[in-house]
Amino acid sequence: MLHLPRRGFLAMAGASALAAPRLSFAQGARPRLTIAVQKLATSNALDPLIEQSNVGARIMNSYLECLIGQDYQGTLSPIPRLATAWRRIDDSTVELDLRQGVKFHNGDELTAEDVAFSFSSARMFGDTTPEGSDTTIRFNEERVTQRTKELPPQVPAVARRLWPSLVTVEAVDRHTVRFVNATPDVTIEGRIMAMGSQIISRRAFEEAESWLDFARQPIGTGPYKVASFTPDVELVLVPHEDYHGGRPPLEELRFVQVPEAAQRVNGVRAGQYDMACDLTPDQFATVTADPKLEIAGGIINNIRVTNFDKNDTALADPRVRQAMLHAVDRQLIVDQLWMGETVVPKGNQFLWYGDMYLDDWTAPSFDPKKSRELLQAAGYKGEPIPYRLLNDYYTLQVNTAQVMVEMWRQVGLNVEIEMKENWAQIWDPAGTRGVHDWSTGGSFPDPVATQPNQWGPQGQAVQTGEYHNDEVTRLCGVLQTSTDFAERKTAFRRLVTVLEYEDPAYGVINQNATFTAKAKSTPWTAAPSFAMDFRPTNWGA
């Protein structure tokens, strides 16, 4: 068993047989790269304000950028990207200096007006206001199909999830912007670097025939630009020759959707694909049997959880949800299914929270006896609990679900798997939702990026009507507005006590990990993130 830190990575190799993909690295020539992925996007668009997903994070880094970036070759720490410097004006205001000479994909120069527009009511917030940040904006997860200039209802809902109290972004001068919040917020800089805060071209957005047309070919500043996008089939990116970070190293970057893991592995071994993502540990030996191939990747800042719909009749009593948590042997899942390549986290939190991390915290213990006692006290009579399940959107998702269903059965829980085709069907309020899989990410180093983003008043689980708790709402407010460290940490401890023990919203399973098969000759390094970085700084360096 490997004992990896959260940024632990592998580079494995073995011996023997099939030909690896052959890329041309001749002087001056740029290779074309084809990457097989389980899923391209959960929506039918490429806009981060609607594609808030793990798979979206993988591709967006190539065509859109934030003012503050992340060090993908290091610890994901904040680094200058479209902004070269930033400073606090006060507890609710941050000012940034823009990098000069940056060009959008359409040739326009980035200015403060583009940044201000990227956070405007026309682009993000619609008619919502920061004063209503504690009032949940309801919406559904249906794919956007209408071709109008109006913002889809999902966009303002997601925007206020990311920026609940943002009043405005001011253009101070051509290359200076100022973020003004309605409340104090120690995480403004973190929000600026999070997915959904990418900067777009105002002119391109306003000239697009419809919101959907822009969302399928967004104009940003990334090292590559969208050449074509066929939802659920492929995304083709080509180099942005005026990229501010230097000449992009690839002539073409092509992501293709290949749902079956075995097909992805066979494709990379046969040379059909240059990389194959979302592999499981039991596939490593098949890949590294070819001495030209290796596995890149490891543990990332993402945690797999099981979500509860507390409105389900059987789950309305928190003791039934508590029983489900104590029935799951997480370490067995990590040891057997993940073959020790990941870990059981200390609850739904990340080490990069720094001083906000609760080092003495643990997820509910594996205790089948306690599960049976809780079910008896709750008067549970074997009512069926549906488990809405996707086919391996998450690595090892179906296998993990089958194992947990058996663990639940052994303590007397009647959980029934219902296979679904997409996330809209998972979130569909019709019928009984019961439980479903999810994951939570740490998009910036503070608990605000996790619990309030998922279970606060604008969290997705609350917006879709799956969960609500008045104390959780209040504690999320403390986390998001207090500037007192001790008060915030006390609120965080109480918050996870409610969410993970008293009125469970979710059950932690394991820390996520992502693994990619690639040729050893491909001079690319995996990040401790779902994001794949193909900038010049991560190619051949």
C-alpha positions in Angstrom: 0.0 0.0 0.0 1.3 3.4 -0.9 1.1 6.1 1.7 0.7 9.2 -0.4 0.3 12.8 0.8 -2.6 14.7 -0.8 -0.2 15.7 -3.6 1.4 12.3 -4.0 2.0 11.2 -7.5 3.0 8.1 -9.4 5.1 7.4 -12.4 4.9 3.7 -13.0 6.4 1.5 -15.7 6.6 -2.1 -16.5 7.8 -4.4 -19.2 6.8 -5.7 -22.7 4.7 -5.4 -25.7 2.3 -3.1 -27.7 3.5 0.0 -29.5 2.9 3.3 -27.7 1.6 6.4 -29.4 4.2 8.1 -31.5 4.3 11.8 -31.3 6.6 14.0 -33.4 8.9 16.2 -31.4 11.0 17.4 -34.2 12.6 20.8 -33.8 9.9 23.5 -34.5 7.1 20.9 -35.1 4.3 20.7 -32.6 2.5 17.4 -31.9 -1.2 16.7 -32.0 -2.5 15.1 -28.8 -5.7 13.0 -28.5 -6.9 12.3 -25.0 -9.6 9.8 -24.2 -11.8 10.8 -21.3 -14.8 9.2 -19.6 -16.9 12.3 -20.0 -16.3 15.6 -21.8 -18.9 17.8 -19.9 -22.0 17.2 -17.8 -23.8 19.9 -19.7 -23.9 20.6 -23.4 -21.7 23.7 -23.0 -18.2 24.8 -22.1 -19.1 27.7 -19.9 -17.9 27.4 -16.3 -21.1 29.1 -15.0 -23.0 26.1 -16.1 -20.4 23.4 -16.4 -19.4 23.3 -12.7 -18.0 19.8 -12.8 -14.9 17.7 -12.3 -14.7 16.9 -16.0 -15.2 20.6 -16.8 -12.3 21.5 -14.6 -10.1 19.2 -16.7 -10.6 21.0 -20.0 -11.4 24.6 -19.1 -7.9 25.4 -18.0 -6.8 25.2 -21.6 -9.2 27.9 -23.0 -10.2 30.1 -20.1 -8.2 31.8 -17.3 -8.7 33.5 -14.0 -7.0 36.7 -12.7 -5.3 34.6 -10.1 -4.0 31.2 -11.2 -3.0 28.0 -9.5 0.5 26.5 -9.5 -0.4 23.2 -11.2 3.2 21.9 -11.0 3.4 22.6 -7.3 0.9 22.8 -4.5 -2.0 24.6 -6.3 -0.9 27.8 -4.5 -2.1 31.1 -6.0 0.1 32.6 -8.7 -0.2 35.6 -11.0 -2.2 34.8 -14.2 -4.2 37.6 -15.8 -3.4 39.7 -12.8 0.2 40.5 -11.8 -0.5 41.7 -8.3 -3.3 42.1 -5.8 -3.9 43.8 -2.5 -6.5 44.3 0.2 -8.1 47.7 0.4 -10.2 46.7 3.4 -12.1 43.6 4.6 -14.5 43.7 1.7 -12.4 45.1 -1.1 -9.6 43.7 -3.2 -7.7 45.6 -6.0 -5.8 43.9 -8.8 -3.3 45.0 -11.4 -3.9 43.4 -14.8 -1.2 41.9 -17.0 -0.7 44.2 -19.9 -0.7 43.1 -23.6 -2.9 40.0 -23.0 -4.9 39.1 -26.1 -8.2 37.3 -26.3 -8.7 34.5 -28.8 -10.5 37.1 -31.1 -7.4 39.4 -31.1 -8.9 42.0 -28.7 -6.7 43.2 -25.8 -7.8 42.4 -22.3 -8.8 45.5 -20.3 -10.5 46.2 -17.0 -13.8 46.6 -18.9 -13.7 42.9 -19.9 -13.0 41.9 -16.3 -15.8 44.1 -14.9 -18.2 42.7 -17.5 -17.2 39.1 -16.6 -18.7 39.7 -13.2 -21.7 41.8 -14.3 -25.4 41.3 -14.1 -25.5 40.8 -17.9 -22.9 38.0 -17.7 -23.3 36.4 -14.3 -25.9 37.7 -11.8 -29.0 38.6 -13.8 -31.5 40.4 -11.4 -30.1 38.9 -8.2 -28.6 41.1 -5.5 -26.0 40.4 -2.8 -28.5 41.4 -0.1 -30.4 38.2 -1.0 -27.4 35.9 -0.6 -29.1 34.0 2.3 -32.2 33.3 0.1 -31.9 30.2 -1.9 -32.3 30.5 -5.7 -34.0 27.3 -6.9 -33.3 25.8 -10.3 -33.2 22.5 -12.1 -30.3 20.7 -13.8 -31.8 20.4 -17.3 -29.5 21.1 -20.2 -29.8 24.5 -21.9 -31.3 24.2 -25.4 -32.9 27.5 -26.1 -30.9 29.9 -28.3 -31.7 33.3 -26.8 -29.6 36.1 -25.4 -31.1 35.7 -21.9 -29.1 34.1 -19.2 -30.3 30.5 -18.4 -31.7 30.4 -14.8 -28.9 28.2 -13.8 -26.3 30.9 -14.4 -27.3 33.5 -11.7 -27.9 30.6 -9.3 -24.4 29.3 -9.8 -23.0 32.9 -9.8 -24.5 33.7 -6.4 -23.2 30.3 -5.1 -19.7 31.4 -6.1 -20.1 35.1 -5.2 -23.0 35.5 -2.7 -22.1 39.0 -1.6 -20.3 40.6 -4.6 -21.7 44.1 -5.3 -19.6 45.1 -8.3 -16.2 44.9 -10.0 -15.0 48.4 -10.8 -12.7 49.3 -13.6 -10.4 51.7 -11.8 -8.4 52.4 -15.0 -7.5 50.4 -18.1 -5.4 47.9 -16.2 -6.7 48.0 -12.6 -9.9 46.5 -11.2 -11.5 46.5 -7.8 -13.7 43.8 -6.3 -16.3 45.3 -3.9 -18.2 43.0 -1.6 -21.3 43.8 0.5 -19.8 42.0 3.5 -16.3 41.3 4.9 -14.9 38.2 3.3 -11.4 36.8 3.9 -11.8 34.5 0.9 -12.2 37.1 -1.9 -8.8 36.2 -3.4 -9.7 32.5 -3.3 -13.0 33.2 -5.1 -11.1 35.0 -7.8 -9.1 31.9 -8.5 -12.0 29.5 -8.5 -13.8 27.9 -11.5 -16.5 30.2 -12.6 -14.4 33.3 -12.2 -12.7 33.0 -15.5 -12.4 36.2 -17.7 -14.2 36.4 -21.1 -14.2 38.9 -23.9 -17.1 41.4 -23.5 -17.3 42.0 -27.2 -17.4 38.3 -28.1 -20.1 37.7 -25.5 -22.3 40.6 -26.7 -21.8 39.8 -30.4 -22.7 36.0 -30.0 -26.0 35.1 -31.6 -27.2 33.5 -28.3 -25.9 32.6 -24.8 -25.6 29.0 -25.9 -23.5 29.9 -29.0 -21.0 31.7 -26.8 -21.1 28.9 -24.2 -20.1 26.3 -26.8 -17.2 28.5 -28.1 -16.2 30.8 -25.3 -13.6 33.5 -26.1 -11.0 33.7 -23.4 -7.3 34.1 -23.0 -6.1 30.5 -22.5 -3.3 28.9 -24.4 -5.8 27.1 -26.7 -9.0 28.2 -28.3 -12.1 26.1 -29.2 -12.1 24.9 -32.9 -15.1 22.7 -32.5 -17.2 21.1 -29.8 -19.6 18.2 -30.3 -21.4 17.5 -27.0 -20.8 14.0 -25.7 -18.4 13.3 -28.6 -15.3 15.5 -28.8 -13.7 18.9 -28.1 -11.0 20.1 -30.5 -8.7 22.9 -29.4 -6.1 24.7 -31.4 -3.2 27.0 -30.3 -3.8 30.6 -29.4 -0.7 32.0 -31.1 -0.8 35.3 -29.2 -0.9 33.6 -25.8 0.7 35.8 -23.2 2.5 32.8 -21.6 4.5 31.9 -24.7 4.0 29.7 -27.8 1.5 26.8 -27.0 3.4 23.5 -27.4 0.6 21.6 -29.2 -0.7 21.9 -32.7 -4.0 20.4 -31.7 -5.5 19.2 -28.4 -8.4 16.8 -28.9 -10.5 15.4 -26.1 -12.7 12.4 -27.1 -15.4 10.9 -25.0 -14.9 7.2 -24.4 -17.2 6.0 -21.6 -15.7 2.5 -21.1 -12.4 2.4 -19.2 -11.3 -0.8 -20.9 -11.7 0.8 -24.3 -9.6 3.8 -23.2 -6.8 1.5 -22.0 -6.9 -0.6 -25.2 -6.9 2.6 -27.2 -3.8 4.1 -25.6 -2.0 0.7 -25.9 -2.8 0.5 -29.6 -1.7 4.1 -30.3 -5.3 5.3 -31.0 -5.0 7.7 -28.1 -2.0 9.6 -26.7 -3.5 9.7 -23.2 -6.3 7.8 -21.4 -7.8 9.4 -18.3 -9.9 8.2 -15.4 -8.1 4.8 -15.0 -8.6 2.4 -12.1 -5.6 1.0 -10.1 -6.4 -2.6 -11.4 -5.6 -1.3 -14.9 -2.1 -0.1 -14.1 -0.4 -3.4 -14.8 -2.1 -3.7 -18.2 -0.8 -0.2 -19.2 2.7 -0.7 -17.8 3.1 -4.1 -19.5 4.2 -1.9 -22.4 7.6 -0.5 -21.5 6.9 2.7 -23.4 3.9 3.6 -21.3 3.5 4.9 -17.7 0.8 6.0 -15.3 0.7 9.7 -14.2 -1.4 11.2 -11.5 -2.4 10.6 -7.9 -4.5 12.0 -5.0 -6.2 15.3 -5.7 -8.1 17.9 -3.8 -11.5 16.3 -4.2 -13.5 13.9 -1.9 -16.0 11.3 -3.0 -19.2 11.5 -0.9 -22.7 9.9 -0.8 -25.4 12.6 -0.8 -28.7 12.2 1.1 -32.1 13.7 0.1 -33.4 14.3 3.7 -36.9 14.8 2.3 -37.1 11.1 1.4 -39.6 9.4 3.7 -37.1 6.8 4.8 -34.3 9.3 5.3 -36.3 12.1 7.0 -35.2 10.6 10.4 -31.5 11.6 10.7 -30.9 8.3 12.6 -31.4 6.4 9.4 -28.8 8.5 7.6 -26.5 8.1 10.6 -27.0 4.3 10.4 -25.9 4.4 6.7 -22.7 6.2 7.6 -21.7 3.8 10.3 -22.4 0.8 8.0 -19.7 1.8 5.5 -16.2 0.4 5.9 -14.3 3.1 4.0 -10.9 1.7 4.7 -12.0 -1.6 3.0 -13.0 0.4 -0.1 -9.7 2.2 -0.2 -7.7 -1.0 0.4 -9.6 -3.4 -1.9 -11.1 -1.2 -4.7 -8.4 1.5 -4.8 -5.6 -0.9 -4.0 -4.2 1.6 -1.5 -3.8 4.3 -4.0 -5.8 6.8 -2.0 -6.8 7.5 1.6 -9.8 7.9 3.8 -9.9 11.7 4.6 -10.5 13.2 8.0 -14.0 14.2 7.1 -14.9 16.5 4.2 -11.9 18.8 4.4 -8.5 19.3 2.8 -5.0 19.7 4.2 -4.4 22.9 2.2 -6.9 24.7 4.5 -3.8 25.3 6.6 -4.7 26.5 10.1 -8.4 26.0 9.4 -7.9 22.2 9.0 -9.3 20.1 11.8 -6.5 17.7 12.4 -8.4 15.8 15.2 -11.5 15.3 13.1 -12.7 11.9 11.7 -15.5 10.7 9.6 -18.2 8.5 11.4 -16.6 5.2 12.4 -17.4 1.8 10.8 -19.7 0.3 13.4 -22.4 -2.1 12.2 -23.7 -2.7 15.7 -24.4 1.0 16.1 -26.1 1.1 12.7 -28.5 -1.6 13.8 -29.2 0.2 17.0 -29.9 3.5 15.2 -32.3 1.8 12.8 -34.2 0.1 15.6 -34.5 3.4 17.4 -35.7 5.1 14.3 -38.4 2.4 13.7 -37.0 1.7 10.2 -39.0 -1.2 8.7 -37.1 -1.9 5.6 -38.6 0.8 3.4 -36.8 0.9 0.0 -34.2 3.7 -0.4 -33.4 4.4 -4.0 -29.7 4.9 -5.0 -29.6 6.9 -8.2 -26.3 5.9 -9.9 -24.3 6.9 -13.0 -22.2 4.4 -14.9 -18.7 5.3 -13.6 -18.8 9.0 -14.0 -16.6 8.8 -11.0 -13.7 6.3 -11.0 -14.8 3.0 -9.5 -18.3 4.5 -9.0 -20.4 1.4 -9.8 -18.1 -1.0 -7.9 -18.1 1.3 -4.8 -21.9 1.5 -5.0 -22.3 -2.2 -5.1 -20.0 -2.7 -2.1 -21.9 -0.1 -0.1 -25.3 -1.5 -1.0 -24.1 -4.9 0.4 -22.7 -3.2 3.6 -26.0 -1.5 4.1 -27.9 -4.7 3.5 -25.9 -6.4 6.2 -27.3 -4.0 8.8 -30.8 -4.2 7.6 -31.0 -1.2 5.1 -32.9 -1.8 1.9 -31.0 0.3 -0.7 -31.9 -0.3 -4.3 -29.7 0.9 -7.2 -31.4 2.8 -10.0 -29.1 3.4 -13.0 -29.4 6.9 -14.6 -28.0 8.3 -17.8 -27.1 11.9 -16.8 -27.0 14.4 -13.9 -30.4 15.9 -14.8 -31.9 12.5 -14.0 -29.9 12.3 -10.7 -31.2 15.7 -9.5 -34.7 15.2 -11.0 -37.1 16.0 -8.1 -39.8 13.7 -9.5 -40.1 10.5 -7.6 -37.9 9.6 -4.6 -34.3 10.6 -4.8 -32.9 8.8 -1.8 -29.1 8.8 -2.1 -26.7 9.5 -4.9 -23.0 9.9 -5.5 -21.2 13.3 -5.5 -17.8 14.8 -4.9 -16.7 17.9 -3.2 -13.7 20.0 -4.2 -11.4 22.5 -2.6 -11.2 25.1 -5.3 -9.3 27.4 -3.0 -7.7 26.8 0.4 -10.6 27.5 2.8 -13.7 25.6 4.0 -15.8 28.2 2.3 -14.9 26.5 -1.0 -16.5 23.3 0.2 -19.4 23.2 2.7 -21.1 26.6 1.9 -20.6 26.0 -1.8 -22.5 22.7 -1.5 -24.8 22.9 1.5 -25.0 26.6 2.3 -28.1 28.6 1.2 -26.8 28.8 -2.4 -25.2 25.4 -2.3 -26.3 23.0 -5.1 -27.8 20.5 -2.7 -30.0 23.2 -1.3 -30.8 24.9 -4.6 -32.1 21.5 -5.9 -34.3 21.0 -2.8 -32.3 18.1 -1.4 -31.1 19.5 1.9 -31.7 22.4 4.3 -30.7 23.1 7.9 -31.2 26.5 9.6 -28.1 26.1 11.7 -26.0 25.2 8.7 -27.2 28.3 6.9 -26.2 30.4 9.9 -22.8 28.8 10.3 -22.1 29.2 6.6 -22.8 32.9 7.1 -20.2 33.1 9.9 -17.6 31.3 7.7 -18.3 33.7 4.8 -18.4 37.0 6.6 -16.3 36.8 9.8 -12.8 38.0 9.8 -12.0 36.5 13.3 -10.0 33.3 12.8 -11.1 31.7 16.1 -14.7 32.4 15.4 -14.4 31.0 11.9 -12.7 27.8 13.0 -15.3 27.2 15.8 -18.0 27.7 13.2 -16.4 25.2 10.8 -16.1 22.6 13.5 -19.8 23.0 14.4 -20.7 23.0 10.7 -19.1 19.6 10.0 -20.6 18.3 13.3 -24.1 19.0 11.9 -23.4 18.0 8.3 -21.5 14.7 9.1 -23.0 13.6 12.4 -26.2 15.2 13.7 -28.2 15.9 10.5 -26.1 14.2 7.8 -26.1 15.8 4.4 -23.5 13.4 3.1 -21.2 10.5 3.9 -17.5 10.7 3.1 -16.2 7.7 1.2 -12.6 8.4 0.1 -10.3 11.1 -1.2 -10.4 11.2 -4.9 -7.5 10.3 -7.2 -7.0 10.6 -10.9 -4.8 8.5 -13.1 -3.8 8.9 -16.7 -2.0 6.5 -19.0 0.6 8.2 -21.3 3.8 7.6 -23.2 6.9 8.1 -21.2 8.2 10.2 -24.1 5.3 12.7 -23.6 6.9 15.6 -21.7 3.9 16.4 -19.6 3.3 16.3 -15.8 0.0 15.6 -14.0 -1.3 18.2 -11.6 -2.7 17.5 -8.1 -6.0 18.5 -9.6 -8.6 17.4 -12.2 -7.2 20.2 -14.4 -4.8 19.2 -17.2 -2.2 21.9 -17.9 -0.8 22.1 -21.4 0.9 25.5 -21.1 4.5 25.9 -22.3 5.6 25.7 -18.7 4.3 22.1 -18.4 5.6 20.7 -21.6 9.2 19.6 -21.9 10.3 21.6 -18.9 
